[in-house]
Amino acid sequence: MNPALLWNAELAQILRTSDIDEVWRYIFLTLQNALDISSMSVIRYLGDTMPLVLFSHAADDPAGARITAYIQGAYLLDPFFHASIGGPLEGCYTLAELSPGDFKEGEYYNTFFAAYGLMDEINVFFQTGDGKSVAISLGRETGSRKFEQDTRAVLDEVHEFLRVIVDRSSGKSEQRPGIIDTELRAGFHVKLKEAMDRLGTSVLTPREKMILDHLLRGYSVKVTAERLGVSEGTVRIHRHSIYSKLDIGSQNELFSLVIEALKHMDPSGNADPLARLLPASDI
């Protein structure tokens, strides 16, 4: 059934009588049937600070490990987050549209997405009255097809319904999971960014650190080489050295190590957050 027809008959009533989380769950179930999605999150982007999760549900990740990892630091590598820093967004964007060139060959896609079972993602952005954005993020699990024009057509048709609910949600201040207070979230964001700046500096050379930062942001070997003015072979040699020094053997291990380091960073210190996780002989 066309979701717009279903919502025309039922949405007004549940908006009046239901908790906002129940409204979002209804929308998830409707879009799950209409668009074959496996997850949906509603995220408020507030500029260069920690995003605010207003709602999240994932049929393929009922424990919420993916959104937890996202808020604990993975958002710093997310193309949607970085696009939102440039100003409030409006409309539908796929992952590929806001990503670096060859993004699907990069570390972020092949580690965060692969590790947490995502195949593709599309976000519907809404500008809010405070000059910020709220995004409804829809995901498809590994083995599904990518989002195409038919998805955009459905989302365009129900756009104004979604805007009403986004407007109702955007005043919420609750962060799930994570930190509630705005000042604490901003401080935590600053500490995360500082930790990312120090990540690997205890064992990597400046050039290796630069390449690590590009790979973690989703740039492929080819694009990293182009941006740094070196050959792809040079990038691969440095990547091999990075893996060796960090005592890992794959992209998945790299991303897992980074997330683990950020989760256990010392917020009052200035040390490399990876240092405590590496063999003593490497530090």
PyMOL commands that set and color helices and strands:
alter all, ss='L'
color gray80, all
select helices_A, chain A and resi 3-17+20-35+65-71+74-77+79-85+96-98+103-105+107-115+149-157+159-169+182-198+206-216+221-228+232-245+251-263+275-277+280-282
alter helices_A, ss='H'
color red, helices_A
select strands_A, chain A and resi 39-45+52-58+91-94+118-127+133-141
alter strands_A, ss='S'
color yellow, strands_A
deselect
rebuild
show_as cartoon
